[in-house]
Amino acid sequence: MKEYKAPAVESEQETDDVPGTSKRKRGTGETPTLQEKSSDETESQPPSKAAKPGESRAADEDDDQGLVDEEEFDEGNLDEDLSEEGDEEGDEEGDVESEENEKGESKGKAAQKNQRDSHSPTSEKLQKTIEKYGRGPLEGTAIKDKALTGSPDTILAMLMDAMLKSKPMSHGLTDRALRKLVDVGYHDVKKLGDASWEERAMVLKDGGYNRYREQGSTNLGKLVEFVNEKYDGDLNNLIKKAKNNPQKARQLVKEVHGLGDLGVELFFNNVQSVWPSIAPFVDSRSLKTAEEAGLGTDLDAIYADLDKDSVKMCKLANALSAARLDRQVGDLVAI
């Protein structure tokens, strides 16, 4: 007699269809658990950040500390992904509450990011540079307090300052010469026009501008003709004629006799304080100083850090120039 055998029961194959879920057997009642990353783990991953052209390594390292790139950290996409995964778990009420909490946390972190940006290392360094070396236009002259009014005489004084400083002379002597020109009233286009060639040359000599006094006197005479004949005695009409276009303004200023590219740049350093359409501007030599100091060469980014304040931009340009001329670039690096 044959021995009775129970029919074989086909075993249930373990499923592993859903990536990241635990294996289960039919009839166990176990629910697969999604192995998802928490929002904290997702947010903690640092985004990649490409270096901007012209920025120094020091500036990159400063910018990367504690900052999150908004373009790579997309709060909306993160919330959407989390809500979809929550639906798969079948707990709608919990998902809605969790999503709201995560949105609130994301908004809070975004606010903290904005606060960090406003006090970023680069921004603080810019402020300290301005505080230590910054100079407004026409500082040291009798009209320094009037400099930011944008009056015809202050604009003329800024242009005379640029003419003096574009020559290969010490900045101490050119500052002294500008003070003398202002003291005798030559920033007034009528008074400058009434002065003879000999009188202008003597004023320049008394101001320490002896080496170029003759050429300087001739240039000042031609400057009067330029301002009166083309702009009715007021250089503010020049920026109007340029329709506030910096490149067009540069071309028009270069028409001044004896003023080259360097002179135009030095003029723009100062005049941006009262002609904001010129900003942000830093002369080419001082821009190299900014790079050496770790401030970078992205003028738009620098301007944004200065709250798009054209007066601060003017003071920064002069600060960089002063540090370079006084051979104190190393001090800027250490700030």
C-alpha positions as CSV (number, residue, x, y, z in Angstrom):
1,M,0.0,0.0,0.0
2,K,1.4,3.4,-1.1
3,E,2.0,6.0,1.5
4,Y,-0.3,9.0,1.2
5,K,1.5,12.4,0.6
6,A,-0.1,15.8,1.0
7,P,-0.3,17.8,-2.2
8,A,2.6,20.3,-2.5
9,V,1.6,23.9,-1.9
10,E,3.4,26.4,-4.1
11,S,5.3,28.9,-1.9
12,E,4.5,32.5,-2.2
13,Q,7.4,34.4,-3.9
14,E,8.7,37.4,-2.0
15,T,8.1,40.6,-3.9
16,D,10.5,43.4,-4.3
17,D,8.7,45.4,-7.0
18,V,8.9,48.7,-5.3
19,P,12.4,50.0,-4.8
20,G,13.2,50.9,-1.2
21,T,10.3,48.8,0.3
22,S,10.6,45.9,2.7
23,K,9.8,42.4,1.4
24,R,6.5,40.9,2.5
25,K,4.4,37.7,2.1
26,R,0.8,37.5,1.1
27,G,-1.5,37.4,4.1
28,T,1.0,38.8,6.6
29,G,-0.8,42.2,6.7
30,E,2.4,44.1,6.6
31,T,2.5,47.4,4.8
32,P,5.7,48.3,2.8
33,T,7.6,51.2,4.1
34,L,9.0,53.7,1.7
35,Q,12.7,54.4,2.4
36,E,12.5,58.1,1.5
37,K,15.0,60.8,2.4
38,S,13.8,63.2,5.0
39,S,13.4,66.8,4.0
40,D,16.3,67.7,6.4
41,E,18.6,65.2,4.6
42,T,17.5,66.7,1.2
43,E,18.1,70.2,2.3
44,S,21.4,69.5,3.9
45,Q,23.0,68.5,0.6
46,P,25.2,71.4,-0.5
47,P,24.5,72.6,-4.1
48,S,27.3,72.9,-6.6
49,K,28.3,76.4,-7.3
50,A,30.2,77.4,-10.4
51,A,32.8,80.1,-10.0
52,K,32.0,83.4,-11.7
53,P,34.6,84.6,-14.2
54,G,37.1,87.0,-12.7
55,E,36.4,86.1,-9.1
56,S,39.3,85.3,-6.9
57,R,39.5,82.0,-5.0
58,A,39.2,83.8,-1.7
59,A,36.0,85.4,-2.8
60,D,34.6,82.0,-3.9
61,E,35.4,80.5,-0.5
62,D,33.7,83.4,1.3
63,D,30.6,83.2,-0.8
64,D,30.2,79.4,-0.3
65,Q,30.1,79.5,3.5
66,G,26.6,78.8,4.7
67,L,24.8,80.0,1.5
68,V,22.3,78.1,-0.6
69,D,21.8,78.6,-4.3
70,E,18.1,79.5,-4.8
71,E,18.1,78.1,-8.4
72,E,19.3,74.7,-7.3
73,F,17.2,74.6,-4.1
74,D,13.7,74.6,-5.5
75,E,11.2,74.6,-2.6
76,G,8.2,74.1,-4.8
77,N,9.6,70.9,-6.4
78,L,10.7,69.5,-3.0
79,D,7.2,70.0,-1.6
80,E,5.6,68.4,-4.7
81,D,7.8,65.3,-4.5
82,L,7.1,64.8,-0.8
83,S,3.4,65.1,-1.3
84,E,3.3,62.5,-4.0
85,E,5.2,60.0,-1.9
86,G,2.9,60.7,1.0
87,D,-0.2,59.8,-1.2
88,E,1.4,56.4,-1.9
89,E,1.3,55.7,1.8
90,G,-2.4,56.4,1.9
91,D,-2.3,58.9,4.8
92,E,-3.7,62.1,3.2
93,E,-4.4,64.0,6.3
94,G,-1.0,63.4,7.7
95,D,0.6,64.4,4.3
96,V,-1.3,67.7,4.2
97,E,-0.2,68.6,7.7
98,S,3.4,67.5,7.0
99,E,3.4,69.5,3.7
100,E,2.2,72.6,5.5
101,N,4.9,72.2,8.2
102,E,7.6,71.7,5.5
103,K,6.5,74.8,3.6
104,G,6.6,76.8,6.8
105,E,10.1,75.5,7.5
106,S,11.2,76.3,3.9
107,K,9.9,79.8,4.2
108,G,11.8,80.2,7.5
109,K,15.0,78.9,6.0
110,A,14.6,81.2,3.0
111,A,14.2,84.2,5.3
112,Q,17.3,83.1,7.2
113,K,19.2,82.7,3.9
114,N,18.3,86.3,2.9
115,Q,19.5,87.5,6.3
116,R,22.8,85.7,5.8
117,D,23.2,87.1,2.3
118,S,22.8,90.7,3.7
119,H,25.6,90.0,6.1
120,S,27.8,87.9,3.8
121,P,31.6,87.9,4.3
122,T,32.0,89.8,0.9
123,S,29.4,92.4,1.9
124,E,31.1,93.0,5.3
125,K,34.5,93.3,3.6
126,L,33.2,95.9,1.1
127,Q,31.8,98.0,4.0
128,K,35.0,97.8,6.0
129,T,37.0,98.7,2.9
130,I,34.9,101.8,2.4
131,E,35.1,102.7,6.1
132,K,38.9,102.5,6.1
133,Y,39.9,103.9,2.7
134,G,36.7,105.3,1.1
135,R,36.6,108.9,0.0
136,G,33.7,110.8,-1.5
137,P,34.1,113.2,-4.5
138,L,36.1,116.4,-3.9
139,E,37.1,115.5,-0.3
140,G,39.7,117.9,1.0
141,T,38.4,120.8,-1.0
142,A,36.3,123.8,0.1
143,I,33.2,122.4,-1.7
144,K,33.3,118.8,-0.4
145,D,30.0,119.3,1.5
146,K,28.4,120.5,-1.8
147,A,29.9,117.7,-3.9
148,L,26.8,115.5,-4.0
149,T,24.4,118.2,-5.2
150,G,25.4,117.6,-8.8
151,S,25.6,121.3,-9.4
152,P,27.4,122.6,-12.5
153,D,30.4,123.8,-10.5
154,T,30.8,120.5,-8.6
155,I,30.7,118.5,-11.9
156,L,33.3,120.8,-13.4
157,A,35.5,120.4,-10.3
158,M,35.3,116.6,-10.7
159,L,36.4,116.9,-14.3
160,M,39.3,119.1,-13.4
161,D,40.3,116.6,-10.7
162,A,40.3,113.9,-13.4
163,M,42.5,116.0,-15.7
164,L,45.0,116.6,-13.0
165,K,45.2,113.0,-11.8
166,S,45.6,111.5,-15.3
167,K,49.1,112.9,-15.4
168,P,52.1,110.9,-13.9
169,M,52.3,112.8,-10.7
170,S,51.9,111.9,-7.0
171,H,48.3,112.0,-5.8
172,G,49.3,114.2,-3.0
173,L,50.4,117.0,-5.4
174,T,47.3,116.6,-7.6
175,D,45.0,116.8,-4.5
176,R,46.9,120.0,-3.5
177,A,46.5,121.5,-7.0
178,L,42.7,120.7,-7.0
179,R,42.3,122.4,-3.7
180,K,44.1,125.5,-5.1
181,L,41.9,125.6,-8.2
182,V,38.8,125.5,-6.0
183,D,40.1,128.0,-3.6
184,V,40.5,130.6,-6.3
185,G,37.0,129.8,-7.7
186,Y,38.0,128.1,-11.0
187,H,35.3,125.5,-10.5
188,D,33.0,128.3,-11.6
189,V,33.0,128.1,-15.4
190,K,32.6,131.9,-15.7
191,K,35.5,132.7,-13.4
192,L,37.7,130.1,-15.1
193,G,36.8,131.6,-18.5
194,D,37.7,135.1,-17.3
195,A,41.2,134.1,-16.1
196,S,44.1,134.6,-18.4
197,W,46.5,131.8,-19.5
198,E,49.2,133.3,-17.2
199,E,46.8,133.4,-14.3
200,R,45.8,129.8,-14.6
201,A,49.4,128.7,-15.0
202,M,50.4,130.6,-11.8
203,V,47.5,129.0,-9.8
204,L,48.7,125.6,-10.9
205,K,52.2,126.3,-10.0
206,D,51.1,127.6,-6.5
207,G,49.2,124.3,-6.2
208,G,52.4,122.3,-6.7
209,Y,51.4,121.3,-10.3
210,N,54.6,123.0,-11.6
211,R,55.7,120.3,-14.0
212,Y,52.6,120.5,-16.2
213,R,51.5,124.0,-15.4
214,E,51.7,125.3,-19.0
215,Q,50.0,122.3,-20.5
216,G,47.5,122.4,-17.7
217,S,46.7,126.0,-18.2
218,T,46.0,125.4,-21.9
219,N,43.8,122.4,-21.2
220,L,41.8,124.4,-18.7
221,G,41.2,127.1,-21.3
222,K,40.0,124.6,-23.8
223,L,37.8,123.0,-21.1
224,V,36.0,126.3,-20.7
225,E,35.3,126.5,-24.4
226,F,34.1,122.9,-24.5
227,V,31.6,123.4,-21.6
228,N,30.3,126.7,-22.8
229,E,30.0,125.9,-26.5
230,K,28.7,122.4,-26.3
231,Y,26.8,122.3,-23.0
232,D,25.7,125.8,-22.2
233,G,28.1,126.1,-19.3
234,D,26.7,123.0,-17.5
235,L,28.1,119.5,-17.9
236,N,24.9,118.0,-16.6
237,N,23.7,118.6,-20.2
238,L,26.3,116.0,-21.3
239,I,24.7,113.1,-19.5
240,K,21.3,114.3,-20.9
241,K,22.7,114.3,-24.4
242,A,24.0,110.8,-23.8
243,K,20.5,109.8,-22.7
244,N,22.1,108.3,-19.5
245,N,24.0,105.8,-21.6
246,P,27.4,105.2,-20.0
247,Q,29.2,104.3,-23.3
248,K,27.8,107.4,-25.1
249,A,28.8,109.5,-22.1
250,R,32.3,108.1,-22.3
251,Q,32.6,109.1,-26.0
252,L,31.3,112.7,-25.2
253,V,33.7,113.2,-22.3
254,K,36.7,112.0,-24.3
255,E,36.1,115.1,-26.5
256,V,37.6,117.2,-23.7
257,H,41.1,118.4,-24.9
258,G,43.9,116.6,-23.0
259,L,41.7,114.0,-21.4
260,G,42.4,110.3,-22.3
261,D,40.9,107.0,-21.3
262,L,42.4,107.1,-17.8
263,G,41.0,110.6,-17.2
264,V,37.5,109.6,-18.3
265,E,37.7,106.6,-15.9
266,L,38.8,108.8,-13.0
267,F,36.0,111.2,-13.8
268,F,33.5,108.3,-13.8
269,N,34.7,107.1,-10.4
270,N,33.5,110.3,-8.9
271,V,30.6,111.5,-11.1
272,Q,28.7,108.2,-10.7
273,S,27.8,109.6,-7.2
274,V,25.5,112.2,-8.8
275,W,25.0,110.5,-12.2
276,P,23.7,107.1,-11.0
277,S,23.3,105.8,-14.6
278,I,27.1,105.6,-14.8
279,A,27.2,103.2,-11.8
280,P,28.5,100.7,-11.0
281,F,31.9,101.9,-12.1
282,V,35.5,101.3,-11.0
283,D,38.5,102.3,-13.1
284,S,40.4,99.5,-14.7
285,R,43.5,99.8,-12.5
286,S,41.4,99.7,-9.3
287,L,39.4,96.8,-10.6
288,K,42.6,94.8,-10.6
289,T,43.1,95.9,-7.0
290,A,39.6,94.6,-6.2
291,E,40.5,91.2,-7.6
292,E,43.8,91.1,-5.6
293,A,41.9,92.0,-2.5
294,G,39.4,89.2,-2.9
295,L,36.4,91.4,-3.7
296,G,36.1,90.0,-7.2
297,T,35.5,91.9,-10.5
298,D,31.7,91.4,-10.9
299,L,30.6,95.0,-10.6
300,D,26.9,94.2,-10.7
301,A,27.3,91.8,-7.8
302,I,29.4,94.3,-5.8
303,Y,26.8,97.0,-6.6
304,A,24.0,94.7,-5.3
305,D,26.0,94.2,-2.1
306,L,26.2,97.9,-1.7
307,D,22.4,98.2,-2.0
308,K,22.9,99.8,-5.4
309,D,24.0,103.0,-3.7
310,S,26.0,105.0,-6.3
311,V,27.6,107.1,-3.5
312,K,29.0,104.0,-1.8
313,M,30.2,102.8,-5.2
314,C,32.0,106.0,-5.7
315,K,33.7,105.7,-2.3
316,L,34.6,102.1,-3.0
317,A,36.3,103.1,-6.3
318,N,38.3,105.8,-4.5
319,A,39.1,103.4,-1.6
320,L,40.6,100.9,-4.1
321,S,42.5,103.6,-5.8
322,A,43.9,105.0,-2.5
323,A,44.9,101.5,-1.3
324,R,46.8,100.9,-4.6
325,L,48.5,104.3,-4.6
326,D,49.5,104.0,-0.9
327,R,50.7,100.4,-1.5
328,Q,48.3,99.0,1.1
329,V,46.6,96.4,-1.0
330,G,47.9,93.8,1.5
331,D,45.8,95.5,4.2
332,L,42.7,95.1,2.0
333,V,43.4,91.4,1.6
334,A,43.6,91.1,5.4
335,I,40.2,92.9,6.1
